[in-house]
Amino acid sequence: MPAPATSPAPYLGPGRSPRISVICIFHNADVFLAEAIGSVLAQTWQDFEMLLVDDGSTDKSAAIAQTFADGAPHRIRLLAHAGNANRGMSASRNLGIAHSAGDLVAFIDADDVWRTHKLEQQAALLDRLPQAGMVCGTVNYWRGWNGGQDRLVPTGHVTDALAYAPDLLLSLYPLGRAGAPCPSDLLIRRSTIEAAGGFEDAFTGLYEDQAFCVKAYLAAPVYFASNVWLDYRQHAGSAVATAHRTGTQARRRQEFLGWFAAHVARREFPGKAQVQQAIRRENWLARHRLTARIYRRLAKIARPQKSRQARK
């Protein structure tokens, strides 16, 4: 366990910039939002500000967020897009970043929960490892909140170690088998976010995190810790679960891989040819998976018709 980071003093507001900016984006998350915010306020590290970004909610989420902001006006701010528009996850994260002041930035999605030492331990690691651009750990895939079985999932292809591009690109999802970082688990240097160019607004939901990570991997090394800092809530309304349920996951994957190929083509870095080859392989597999899925759906539609014809 890393030693406590320097000066975890509380953020007291005007005239003083916080060390860490915490950004929580939300869209119709009134069931879970208060618990997510509460887990941030309960951190042992208190030198932070919190920016709550409303992505066009139509439920009680904005009212919940406003209550927290009113209760701690020097620490918590509520932001929204012009016209209360729903612009998606990437644009909402970028809005929070644009209004933030900390040298370090953390994200927490409205349905997730942090463990109490997250910010303290992650800040200590980044203080100890000035070359690291961001840090993340093992994630608890949290089903216990609803009576299910929790599962600990390591992030990265190494443990308690730094990793560099191109290994990050080749070893982590979606090109490799190792787990990619969960946004709610990251603590990132502002300089790394700026070098990466922030999040890609075109990715409004699924794969917005992967697009950012690709850019961040090329900007700075990543430290993968064995610590568990995040309870990553698993539920039917999450973006990933919704994509699988509606059948849009395969199409979104192809769109991401197309963006990935174009982004890598514009960059120069060691191992570029190997990464491009891996992207081509995944593109081929994605196209064939999609073709097979369409064929199976057409077959299901055709089967009842054949049965009706046979009965005539």
C-alpha positions in Angstrom: 0.0 0.0 0.0 1.5 3.4 -1.0 2.2 6.0 1.7 -0.2 8.9 2.0 0.3 11.5 -0.6 1.4 15.0 0.3 -1.0 17.6 1.8 -4.4 16.0 1.7 -6.0 19.2 3.0 -9.6 19.9 2.5 -10.6 22.1 -0.5 -12.0 25.3 1.1 -13.1 27.2 -2.0 -12.3 30.6 -3.5 -8.6 31.6 -3.7 -7.3 28.1 -3.6 -7.2 25.5 -6.3 -7.8 21.8 -5.4 -5.3 19.2 -6.2 -7.9 16.8 -7.7 -11.0 17.5 -9.8 -13.7 14.8 -9.6 -16.1 14.8 -12.6 -19.4 13.0 -12.4 -21.5 12.9 -15.5 -25.1 11.8 -15.3 -28.2 11.2 -17.4 -31.4 10.1 -15.8 -29.6 8.5 -12.9 -31.7 9.5 -9.9 -31.7 6.0 -8.5 -28.0 5.8 -8.0 -26.6 9.4 -8.2 -26.7 10.3 -4.5 -24.7 7.1 -3.6 -22.0 7.9 -6.1 -21.6 11.5 -4.8 -21.6 10.3 -1.2 -18.7 7.9 -1.9 -16.7 10.8 -3.2 -17.5 13.0 -0.2 -16.5 10.2 2.1 -12.9 10.0 0.7 -10.0 10.1 3.2 -8.4 12.6 0.7 -10.4 15.8 0.9 -8.3 18.2 -1.3 -10.8 18.0 -4.3 -13.5 19.8 -6.1 -16.5 18.0 -7.7 -18.1 18.9 -10.9 -21.5 17.3 -11.6 -22.4 17.4 -15.3 -26.0 16.9 -16.3 -26.3 15.4 -19.8 -29.9 16.4 -20.4 -31.6 14.5 -17.6 -35.4 14.5 -17.5 -35.8 12.7 -14.1 -34.9 14.0 -10.6 -31.1 13.7 -11.2 -30.5 17.5 -11.6 -32.5 18.3 -8.5 -30.4 15.7 -6.5 -27.2 17.2 -7.9 -28.3 20.7 -7.1 -29.0 19.8 -3.5 -25.4 18.6 -3.1 -24.1 21.7 -4.8 -26.2 24.0 -2.6 -24.9 22.1 0.5 -21.2 22.6 -0.5 -20.9 25.5 -2.9 -17.2 25.9 -2.5 -16.6 22.3 -3.4 -19.4 21.1 -5.7 -20.6 22.7 -8.9 -23.5 21.7 -11.2 -22.9 22.0 -15.0 -25.1 21.4 -18.0 -25.0 21.7 -21.8 -26.6 24.7 -23.5 -30.3 24.2 -23.7 -30.1 21.2 -21.3 -29.0 19.1 -24.4 -28.2 15.4 -24.2 -24.8 15.4 -25.9 -23.4 12.1 -24.7 -20.7 10.9 -22.4 -17.6 12.2 -24.1 -18.9 15.8 -24.5 -20.1 15.7 -20.9 -16.7 14.6 -19.6 -15.0 17.3 -21.7 -17.4 19.9 -20.3 -16.3 18.9 -16.8 -12.7 19.0 -17.7 -13.0 22.5 -19.2 -14.4 23.8 -15.9 -12.0 22.0 -13.6 -9.0 23.3 -11.9 -7.1 20.3 -10.4 -3.7 19.0 -11.6 -5.2 15.5 -11.3 -8.6 14.5 -12.7 -10.8 11.6 -11.6 -14.1 10.4 -13.1 -17.0 8.6 -11.4 -20.1 7.5 -13.3 -23.4 8.1 -11.6 -24.0 4.4 -10.9 -20.6 3.5 -9.5 -19.2 3.8 -5.9 -15.6 4.5 -4.8 -13.9 2.9 -1.8 -12.8 5.4 0.8 -9.0 5.4 0.2 -9.2 5.7 -3.6 -8.0 9.3 -4.1 -5.5 9.2 -1.3 -3.8 6.0 -2.5 -3.9 6.9 -6.2 -2.5 10.4 -5.6 0.4 8.8 -3.6 1.2 6.5 -6.5 1.3 9.4 -9.0 3.5 11.4 -6.6 5.9 8.4 -6.4 5.8 7.8 -10.2 6.2 11.1 -12.0 6.5 9.3 -15.3 3.0 7.7 -15.0 0.2 9.6 -16.8 -2.6 7.7 -15.0 -3.2 5.0 -12.5 -6.0 2.4 -12.1 -6.5 -0.9 -10.2 -8.4 -4.1 -9.9 -12.2 -3.5 -10.3 -15.0 -5.1 -8.3 -17.8 -6.0 -10.8 -20.4 -5.2 -8.3 -23.5 -7.4 -8.4 -23.8 -7.8 -4.6 -25.7 -4.5 -4.4 -28.7 -6.4 -5.9 -28.1 -9.8 -4.3 -25.7 -11.1 -7.0 -22.1 -12.4 -6.9 -19.3 -9.9 -7.0 -16.2 -10.6 -9.2 -12.8 -9.0 -9.0 -11.3 -8.2 -12.4 -7.7 -7.1 -12.8 -7.0 -4.3 -15.1 -4.0 -4.4 -17.5 -1.5 -7.1 -18.5 0.9 -6.4 -15.7 0.4 -5.9 -11.9 1.8 -3.2 -9.7 3.9 -2.0 -12.6 4.1 0.6 -15.3 3.1 -0.2 -18.9 4.0 1.6 -22.1 2.8 1.9 -25.7 2.7 -0.1 -27.9 2.2 -2.9 -25.4 -0.8 -1.0 -23.9 -2.5 -1.0 -27.3 -1.7 -4.6 -28.1 -2.3 -6.2 -24.8 -5.5 -4.5 -23.5 -9.0 -4.8 -24.8 -10.1 -4.5 -27.6 -6.9 -5.7 -29.4 -5.7 -7.9 -26.5 -7.1 -10.1 -23.8 -6.3 -8.0 -20.7 -8.9 -5.7 -19.2 -8.9 -2.1 -20.1 -9.3 0.7 -17.5 -12.8 1.6 -16.3 -13.2 5.4 -16.4 -14.5 5.5 -12.8 -11.3 3.9 -11.6 -8.8 6.3 -13.2 -6.8 9.1 -11.7 -5.2 11.0 -14.5 -2.8 13.9 -14.8 -4.3 17.0 -16.4 -1.1 17.1 -18.6 -1.9 13.6 -19.9 -5.5 14.6 -20.8 -4.3 17.7 -22.6 -1.6 15.7 -24.5 -4.3 13.2 -25.5 -6.7 15.9 -26.6 -9.5 15.0 -24.2 -12.4 12.7 -25.1 -13.8 12.2 -28.6 -17.2 13.9 -28.8 -18.3 11.6 -31.6 -18.4 8.7 -29.2 -21.6 9.5 -27.2 -21.8 6.2 -25.4 -20.2 2.9 -26.0 -16.4 2.9 -26.7 -16.0 6.5 -25.5 -13.7 5.3 -22.8 -11.7 3.1 -25.3 -11.2 6.0 -27.7 -9.8 8.2 -24.9 -7.6 5.4 -23.6 -6.1 4.9 -27.0 -5.0 8.5 -27.1 -3.9 8.5 -23.4 -1.8 5.3 -24.0 0.2 7.2 -26.7 0.6 10.2 -24.4 2.1 8.6 -21.2 2.7 5.3 -19.4 0.0 3.8 -17.2 0.4 2.2 -13.7 -1.7 -0.9 -13.1 -2.2 -1.5 -9.3 -3.5 -4.5 -7.5 -5.6 -2.3 -5.2 -9.4 -2.4 -5.4 -10.8 1.1 -5.4 -14.0 0.8 -7.4 -17.3 -0.9 -7.1 -18.5 -1.0 -10.7 -22.2 -1.5 -10.5 -23.6 -4.1 -12.9 -27.3 -3.5 -13.9 -29.6 -3.8 -16.8 -29.7 0.0 -17.5 -26.0 0.5 -18.0 -24.6 1.6 -21.4 -22.9 -1.8 -21.9 -25.9 -3.9 -20.9 -28.2 -1.7 -23.1 -25.9 -2.1 -26.1 -25.9 -5.9 -25.8 -29.6 -6.0 -25.2 -30.5 -3.9 -28.2 -27.9 -5.5 -30.5 -25.9 -2.3 -31.2 -22.7 -3.5 -29.6 -21.2 -5.1 -32.8 -21.9 -2.0 -34.9 -20.4 0.3 -32.3 -17.3 -1.9 -32.1 -16.8 -1.6 -35.9 -17.2 2.2 -35.7 -14.6 2.3 -33.0 -12.2 0.1 -34.9 -12.6 2.4 -37.9 -11.8 5.4 -35.7 -8.9 3.5 -34.1 -7.3 2.7 -37.5 -7.6 6.3 -38.7 -6.1 7.7 -35.4 -3.1 5.3 -35.5 -2.5 6.1 -39.1 -2.1 9.8 -38.2 0.4 9.1 -35.4 4.1 8.0 -35.4 5.3 5.7 -32.6 7.4 2.6 -32.1 5.4 -0.6 -33.0 2.9 1.3 -35.2 2.9 -1.4 -37.9 2.2 -4.1 -35.3 -0.7 -2.2 -33.9 -2.1 -1.6 -37.4 -1.9 -5.3 -38.2 -3.8 -6.1 -35.0 -6.5 -3.5 -35.8 -6.9 -5.1 -39.3 -7.3 -8.5 -37.7 -10.0 -7.2 -35.3 -11.8 -5.4 -38.1 -11.9 -8.7 -40.1 -13.3 -10.6 -37.1 -15.8 -7.8 -36.3 -17.2 -7.8 -39.8 -17.5 -11.6 -39.8 -19.1 -11.6 -36.4 -21.7 -9.0 -37.6 -22.4 -11.1 -40.8 -22.9 -14.2 -38.7 -25.2 -12.4 -36.3 -27.3 -11.0 -39.2 -27.5 -14.5 -40.8 -28.7 -16.0 -37.5 -31.4 -13.4 -37.1 -32.6 -13.9 -40.7 -32.6 -17.7 -40.1 -34.8 -17.2 -37.0 -37.3 -15.1 -39.1 -37.3 -17.6 -41.9 -37.9 -20.6 -39.7 -41.5 -19.8 -38.6 -42.4 -18.9 -42.2 -41.2 -22.4 -43.3 -43.2 -24.0 -40.5 -46.4 -22.2 -41.6 -45.9 -23.2 -45.2 -45.4 -26.8 -44.2 -48.7 -26.8 -42.3 -50.6 -25.6 -45.3 
